[in-house]
């Protein structure tokens, strides 16, 4: 026997459908999930999502999303409204694929991964997968260290969240990389929801030969005429192949690309030929609008747009629901993979109703959503290392100085540097591109710094005698308020009453959450 689910006396609609549950048998976890329509299912083929939509791709680092290419970073992005999540792949010595942007890793004295320093690093190809996966990052996320990630885990995170896996092949070991990559994507049943991105046509050709149905993406410098011509011909020949425009390479900018008549004419030719174009990186709304006007269909972005935050302390993306039924009540237990758990006991309405009407369908939708608020302080003390910034941008060892990690910025930002609420000089200031290529360095005492053109990151170096790594140092962009805030985030916004359940005999029950996050039910008239 089916019963309609109600909320506030009205038929309950969830995910676009009116909900009913079978109350002839005990309420079970599977029954609730079926009513909710919550169990993850395969989304429509991702290519259909391209048509008429601008594809938002989470960069391998996003603000507030943990360490670059870490497991926590991918799980964070899975809770965002991104369409796709990007991962960079490197091959280990035992021909396994792990997620890492740079050719190697740099460890601090505690054996944790910190900002990459090519002069003090271990190559990924000289490590086994087990050695790499045993490491953790110095960066914290949600109160714990971030962890390394392999390709299989990344694909599973994307699959569970219904995201497109956007994978960049890195390194020179193309044959072994492609073989391992294609096998993993096939094993995960993610062929129709994966884009393979590469700076070389050879790597993409090898991918297409191994798996014809994988969608390809060729990265080019649009300011180089020969690359434009070659990419257009290649993409036309490969059909399902887009072109990724790396317009921030060197001294170039998106604005310069948009103003270049030769490039815009080539873009028009690509669009006329049915070839999709994406931007390699845009972190501002104005840049996204520029790409849209040019006819691009997507972009990689570092901007965090967390909209599906955890409800009542539970991670919805990994939610489990269990139900225990007795003669008098049904107890619902909500838990996630992080060990958080909440319970609600719902009394049975009367014998003729047999079971509780599982109106928890709207539990995830009909409530206030917490907002994640990030500190104005861009300096993360967990990423600081000893040494100073040399003239070529590398970090030289020194016990008299220390250096911040790579701080994400935008050209023209004015950074204000302070300690414990007062302006504080730093001695070296260096700027780097989006791929962390050195641009320039300033030296001499200063407590402000204007970010130069083409910079996506800066690093600052302090004298230990002036300020220590943990001495309430703060770096703010376009904000002169010196009141100290620690690096990190907090949650704002409370949760109120969730929903009202109504039975066929007219009785109503509320499911509520308290300020401390406890769930409870109450009969109302």
Buried (B, 14 or more C-beta within 10 A) or exposed (E): EEBBBBBEEEEBBBEEEEBBBEBEEBBBBEBBBBBBEBEEEEBEEBBEBBEEEBBBBBBBBBBBBBBBBBBBBBBBBBBBEBBBBBBBBBBBBEBBBBBBBBBBBBBBEEEBBBBBBEEBBBBBBEBBBEBBBEBBBBBBBBEEBBBBBBBBBBBBBBBEBBBBBBBBBBBEBBEBBBBBBBBBBBEBEBBBBBBBBBBEBEBBBBBBEBBEEBBBBBBBBBBEEEBBEBBBEBBEEBEBBBBBBBBBBEEBBBEBBBEBEEBBEBBEEBBEEEBBBBBBBBBEEEBBEBBEEBBBBBBBBBBBEBEBBBBBBBBBBBBEBBBBBEEEBBBBBBBBEBEBEBBBBBBBBEEEBBBBBBBBBBBBBBBEEBEBEBBBBBBBBBBBBBBBBBEEBBBBEBEEBBBBBBBBBEBEBBBBBBBEEEEBBBBBBBBBBBBBEBBBBBBEEBBEBEBBEBBBBBBBBBBBEBBBBEEBBBBBBEBEEBEBEEBBBEEEEEBEEBBBBBBBEEBBBBBBBEEEEEBEBEEEE
